[in-house]
Amino acid sequence: MALLNSTPQEYYDGNDFGNYQFVSLKDIINQFMVIYVGEDKIIPKAKRLDVAFHAQRALAELSFDTLKSVKAQEIAVPASLQMILPHDYVNYTKISTVDSAGIKHLLYPASKTSNPSNPTQDVNGKFRGILAKAAINTGSNVIVLDAQYDGILVGMKVKLGTETGLNNAIILAVTHANSVTTIRLDTLATSTLPFYYGVELEAIKADGDLSFAPEEQVVVESAGFSTFTTNQILVPFADKDKIKVGMLVSSEHVPIGTVVESIPQGNYIGENMIFISSPHTAPAIINGSVTFTSQESTSDTWSSYKSSTPNENQQHDYIDDTYWPIGGERYGLDPQHAQVNGSFYIDQILGKIHFSSNIAGKTVILDYISDSLGTDGEMQVHKFAEEAMYKWISHAILSGKANIPEYQVLRFKKERFAAIRTAKLRLSNLKLEELTQILRGKSKQIKH
């Protein structure tokens, strides 16, 4: 019986080209259950769930260094100089820019920089929260600060000393107006003195985090709240263009943890709105202060890296593009910096690639390794590695069972190793003609 279930005409009229070289993971599991499991077989009994688990593990492990699992994604680098890693990203193979002819130019990893956390410090180097000077009235929970502090948000705690009765009070509302920040607390001031001015106030995040430098922050002093659209906030068009999906929304009228869900496109009447994840609680149609804050923090290191011209592009260091100035200031050039393509580093925690400033606006291609488990359509194995899958599953099941002779486990371990090695050789896809073409260039004389 033929394995193909379509005619050549049906194949060429369709869009599933070249798929005959692959076997789906579902077929591998089914065939394993029929051929390898049963009475008078090496595995007399096995649950299909166990086979499916080990099959997925085998596919993931083989994808890293045996199967052809390298994928590519192309983007235009925005002004933020950042690229979000793909959802099925495991590791990169190369990152490159593309010129007008479609030729790739490799970017080099910048191993000497990063985006570290940046807790705030006072003048003595002690880690502190946001420090401000406050004016306090006894019997009031409204405090006026000496300047505008965009980093102070609803939900933070304040430290004001025991004499004010406001220590560890929680901020319920923040208002910015005329370059002055006013906060409202959940506790009344109970000081014996009627008025305090210039008291040091320290604002701290509820989780104790001392990093107060978000990647982006937008302060809207007069945002509109309407009881008819409780999941929307109206903002001026100039501010709307700066706000991004995923930003935290800080206001006395929204629950803590509310984020921007969507931003309608266009700048015409009725489109200056921001959709939020939680309904606001404004009692009427009013205007109020709202702060939109990105959930990623930035550091001085990253700010300096993205704002400066890379060393490889500074012509005062390399005279006339020769990369070997004769002024005497350089006595050798590190080859890893002898290029003008640009550089990058990957922030694994935030899941972003950060690029040097000369990459802005360019087209970048990320070639990366996937574990082949991202989507159902990817869960397939090349026929050259089909036997390696069966041997991997067999060894995994036998090694996990009790009362299995050790020699059987070792036998299947050796068979798994041999099958994987065979699959690598087959998938290496070396062609004699291509090899001889490369070797022809070896006869060229290189002058030293």
C-alpha positions in Angstrom: 0.0 0.0 0.0 1.4 3.4 -1.0 2.2 5.9 1.7 1.1 8.8 -0.4 -2.7 9.5 -0.4 -2.8 12.1 -3.1 -2.1 12.2 -6.8 0.8 14.3 -8.2 -1.7 16.8 -9.6 -3.4 17.2 -6.2 0.0 17.7 -4.6 1.1 20.5 -7.0 -2.3 22.2 -6.8 -2.1 22.3 -3.0 0.2 24.2 -0.7 1.7 21.4 1.5 5.0 21.1 -0.4 7.8 18.9 0.7 6.0 17.5 3.7 6.5 13.9 2.7 10.0 14.1 4.3 8.5 14.6 7.7 6.6 12.3 10.2 4.2 13.9 12.6 4.7 13.4 16.3 1.3 11.9 16.6 2.2 9.2 14.0 5.4 8.4 15.8 3.5 7.9 19.1 0.9 5.7 17.4 3.5 3.6 15.6 5.5 3.2 18.8 2.5 1.9 20.7 1.8 -0.6 17.9 5.3 -1.9 17.2 7.2 -1.5 20.5 4.6 -2.1 23.1 2.7 -5.3 23.8 2.9 -9.0 24.6 6.2 -10.7 23.6 7.8 -7.3 23.0 10.7 -5.5 24.8 8.1 -3.2 26.5 5.2 -5.4 27.5 3.2 -2.5 28.9 3.3 1.3 28.7 0.8 4.1 29.0 0.2 6.2 26.0 0.6 9.3 28.2 4.1 8.2 29.2 5.0 7.6 25.5 3.6 11.0 24.5 5.7 12.7 27.3 8.9 11.0 26.3 8.2 11.7 22.6 7.9 15.4 23.3 11.1 15.4 25.3 12.9 13.5 22.6 11.7 16.0 20.0 12.8 19.0 22.1 16.2 17.5 22.9 16.9 16.5 19.3 15.8 19.9 18.1 18.7 21.6 19.9 21.6 19.9 18.0 20.3 17.2 15.6 17.1 18.3 13.7 16.9 21.3 11.5 14.9 23.5 13.9 16.5 26.9 13.2 13.8 29.5 12.5 14.1 33.2 11.5 12.2 36.4 12.3 12.6 39.7 10.5 11.8 43.1 12.1 12.5 46.8 11.5 14.3 48.0 14.7 12.2 50.8 16.3 13.5 53.9 18.0 13.5 52.0 21.3 16.3 49.8 19.9 14.7 46.7 21.3 13.3 43.5 19.9 11.1 41.0 21.7 12.2 37.4 21.6 9.9 35.1 19.7 7.5 33.0 21.8 9.3 29.7 21.0 12.8 31.1 21.3 15.4 28.9 23.0 18.7 30.3 21.8 20.0 32.3 18.8 22.3 31.1 16.1 23.0 34.5 14.5 21.6 38.1 14.5 22.3 40.2 11.4 21.2 43.3 9.5 20.1 43.2 5.9 21.4 45.6 3.2 19.6 46.9 0.1 20.8 43.8 -1.8 19.3 41.4 0.8 22.7 40.3 2.0 23.1 39.6 5.8 25.7 41.4 7.9 26.5 39.8 11.2 26.0 41.8 14.4 28.4 41.0 17.3 27.3 40.4 20.9 28.3 43.2 23.3 29.7 41.2 26.2 30.8 44.2 28.1 27.3 45.7 28.8 23.9 44.8 30.2 20.7 46.3 31.7 21.2 45.7 35.5 18.7 46.6 38.2 19.3 50.1 39.6 18.0 50.7 43.2 18.0 54.4 44.2 20.5 55.7 46.6 20.8 58.8 48.8 23.9 61.1 48.9 25.5 58.7 51.4 25.1 55.7 49.1 22.3 54.1 51.2 19.6 52.3 49.3 16.4 54.4 49.7 13.0 55.0 48.1 12.0 58.2 46.4 12.9 61.1 48.7 10.9 64.3 48.9 10.1 67.2 51.2 6.6 67.3 52.5 4.2 69.8 54.0 1.9 68.1 56.6 -1.2 69.5 58.4 -2.5 67.7 61.5 -5.8 66.0 61.0 -5.3 65.8 57.2 -4.2 63.0 54.9 -3.4 65.3 52.0 0.3 66.1 51.7 1.9 68.6 49.3 5.4 67.8 48.1 8.1 70.3 47.2 8.3 69.3 43.5 6.9 67.0 40.9 7.8 63.3 41.5 6.6 61.2 38.6 7.9 58.0 40.3 5.5 58.2 43.2 2.5 56.1 42.4 -0.8 54.9 43.9 -0.3 51.9 46.2 3.2 52.9 47.5 4.0 53.2 51.2 5.5 56.3 52.8 7.9 56.8 55.7 7.4 60.0 57.5 8.6 59.3 61.0 6.7 58.3 64.1 6.1 61.9 65.2 3.7 62.5 62.3 1.6 59.4 62.7 1.9 58.6 59.0 4.7 56.0 59.0 3.9 53.1 56.5 0.7 54.9 55.3 -0.5 53.8 51.9 -0.9 56.3 49.0 -4.5 56.4 47.8 -4.2 59.2 45.2 -1.5 61.1 43.4 -2.1 64.4 41.6 0.4 66.4 39.5 -0.3 70.0 38.8 1.9 73.1 38.2 5.1 71.0 38.6 4.0 70.0 42.2 2.9 66.5 43.3 0.1 66.1 45.9 -0.6 62.8 47.5 -3.5 61.5 49.6 -2.9 58.8 52.3 -5.1 56.2 54.0 -4.2 57.7 57.4 -4.7 61.1 59.0 -1.7 63.0 60.4 -1.8 62.9 64.2 1.2 65.1 65.1 1.0 67.3 68.2 2.2 70.2 66.1 -0.4 71.8 63.8 1.9 72.1 60.8 5.1 70.5 59.6 7.0 71.8 56.6 10.0 70.3 55.0 9.6 66.9 56.5 11.5 64.2 54.7 9.2 61.8 52.9 10.3 58.4 51.5 8.1 56.6 49.1 8.6 52.8 48.7 6.9 50.3 46.5 4.6 47.9 48.2 6.8 44.9 47.3 9.9 46.6 48.6 11.6 47.0 45.2 13.9 50.0 45.2 14.2 50.4 41.4 12.3 53.5 40.3 13.6 54.0 36.7 10.9 52.7 34.3 11.8 52.3 30.7 9.0 54.8 29.8 6.5 56.9 31.8 3.7 59.2 30.7 2.1 61.6 33.2 -1.4 62.9 32.2 -2.5 65.7 34.5 -6.0 65.9 33.2 -7.4 62.6 32.0 -11.1 62.1 31.5 -13.2 59.5 33.4 -16.7 58.8 32.4 -19.3 56.6 34.2 -20.7 55.6 30.7 -17.4 53.9 29.6 -15.8 52.5 32.8 -13.1 50.6 30.9 -11.8 53.7 29.1 -9.7 56.7 30.0 -9.7 59.8 27.7 -6.3 61.4 27.3 -5.0 64.2 25.1 -3.8 63.2 21.6 -0.2 64.3 22.4 -0.1 61.9 25.4 -1.9 59.1 23.6 0.9 58.7 21.1 3.4 58.0 24.0 1.3 55.4 25.8 1.8 51.7 25.0 -0.2 48.5 25.5 1.0 46.8 28.7 1.8 49.9 30.7 0.7 50.0 34.3 -2.1 52.6 35.1 -1.8 54.5 38.3 -4.7 56.6 39.5 -7.0 56.9 42.5 -9.9 55.8 40.2 -8.4 52.4 39.0 -7.5 49.3 41.0 -3.8 48.6 41.6 -2.4 46.4 38.8 -4.6 47.8 36.1 -2.8 47.8 32.7 -3.4 49.3 29.2 -5.2 46.7 27.1 -5.6 48.4 23.8 -5.1 51.8 22.1 -7.4 52.7 19.2 -5.7 54.0 16.1 -6.3 57.4 14.6 -6.4 61.0 15.9 -9.9 62.2 15.4 -12.8 63.0 17.8 -13.7 60.0 19.9 -10.4 58.2 19.4 -8.4 59.8 22.2 -9.1 57.0 24.5 -7.2 54.2 26.3 -8.8 50.9 27.1 -7.8 49.5 30.5 -8.0 46.0 32.0 -10.1 46.9 35.0 -13.2 49.2 35.2 -12.4 52.6 36.8 -14.4 53.7 39.9 -14.8 57.4 39.2 -18.2 58.4 40.8 -19.0 60.9 38.0 -17.7 62.5 34.8 -14.5 64.0 36.1 -10.9 64.8 35.2 -7.9 63.5 37.2 -4.2 62.7 37.2 -3.1 59.4 35.7 0.4 58.0 35.3 1.2 55.3 32.7 4.4 53.4 33.5 6.1 50.7 31.6 6.7 47.5 33.6 10.4 47.2 32.5 13.0 49.3 34.3 16.0 51.0 32.7 19.5 51.6 34.0 22.2 54.1 33.4 24.2 51.4 31.7 21.5 50.7 29.1 20.7 54.4 28.6 24.3 55.1 27.9 24.7 52.2 25.5 21.7 53.0 23.4 22.4 56.8 23.3 26.1 56.7 22.3 27.7 56.0 19.0 29.3 52.6 19.0 33.1 52.5 19.1 33.3 50.8 15.8 31.5 53.8 14.2 33.5 56.6 15.8 35.7 58.0 13.1 37.8 59.9 15.5 39.1 56.6 16.8 39.6 55.1 13.3 41.1 57.5 10.8 39.7 57.3 7.3 38.0 54.0 8.0 41.4 52.2 8.0 40.8 51.0 11.6 44.5 51.4 12.2 45.4 55.0 13.2 49.0 55.8 13.1 48.9 58.4 15.8 50.2 56.0 18.3 47.1 55.8 20.6 46.3 52.3 19.4 48.8 49.4 19.5 46.5 46.7 18.2 42.9 46.2 17.3 40.7 43.6 18.9 39.2 41.6 16.0 35.8 41.4 17.7 35.5 45.2 17.3 36.9 45.4 13.8 33.5 45.8 12.1 30.9 48.5 11.6 27.8 46.4 11.5 26.7 47.1 15.1 26.3 45.1 18.3 23.6 43.7 20.6 23.0 42.0 23.9 20.1 39.9 25.2 18.3 40.6 28.4 17.1 37.1 29.3 14.9 38.3 32.2 12.9 40.8 30.2 13.0 38.6 27.0 14.4 41.4 24.8 17.3 42.0 22.5 18.9 45.4 22.9 20.7 46.9 19.9 23.4 49.6 19.6 22.3 53.0 18.3 23.5 52.5 14.7 20.9 49.8 14.2 17.9 52.1 14.6 15.5 51.8 11.6 17.5 48.9 10.0 16.0 45.5 9.1 17.3 42.8 11.5 17.0 39.1 11.1 17.1 36.8 14.1 18.0 33.2 13.4 17.1 31.2 16.4 16.6 27.6 17.7 13.2 26.4 18.6 12.3 23.3 20.6 9.7 22.3 17.8 7.0 22.3 20.4 5.7 25.8 19.9 2.7 24.9 17.7 1.1 21.7 16.5 2.2 22.2 13.0 5.9 22.2 14.1 5.6 18.9 16.0 7.1 16.7 13.3 10.3 14.8 12.7 12.4 14.3 9.6 12.4 10.8 8.4 16.2 10.7 8.8 15.7 11.0 12.6 12.6 8.8 13.0 14.6 5.8 14.2 16.4 8.1 16.8 13.0 9.0 18.2 11.9 5.4 18.7 15.2 4.5 20.4 15.0 7.6 22.6 11.5 6.8 23.7 12.4 3.1 24.3 15.3 4.0 26.5 13.4 6.6 28.4 10.5 4.2 29.2 12.8 1.3 30.2 15.1 3.4 32.4 12.0 4.7 34.3 10.6 1.3 35.0 11.3 -0.9 38.1 12.7 -4.4 37.8 14.2 -3.8 34.4 17.6 -5.6 34.0 20.4 -3.1 33.8 21.8 -4.7 30.6 18.6 -3.9 28.8 18.8 -0.3 29.8 22.4 0.0 28.7 21.6 -1.8 25.4 19.0 0.8 24.5 21.2 3.6 25.7 23.8 2.5 23.2 21.2 2.1 20.5 19.9 5.5 21.2 23.4 7.0 21.0 24.0 5.3 17.7 20.7 6.3 16.2 21.2 9.9 17.1 24.7 9.9 15.6 23.3 8.4 12.4 20.6 11.0 12.2 23.2 13.8 12.6 25.3 12.4 9.8 22.2 12.1 7.5 20.9 15.5 8.3 24.3 17.2 7.9 23.5 17.0 4.2 27.0 17.2 2.8 27.2 17.2 -0.9 30.3 16.1 -2.8 29.9 18.8 -5.4 29.5 21.6 -2.9 32.6 20.3 -1.0 34.7 20.2 -4.1 33.6 23.7 -5.0 34.8 25.0 -1.7 38.1 23.1 -2.0 38.8 24.7 -5.4 39.3 28.0 -3.5 42.0 26.4 -1.4 44.5 26.6 -4.3 44.4 30.4 -4.2 47.7 31.8 -2.9 47.4 34.1 0.1 50.1 36.7 0.5 51.3 37.5 4.0 
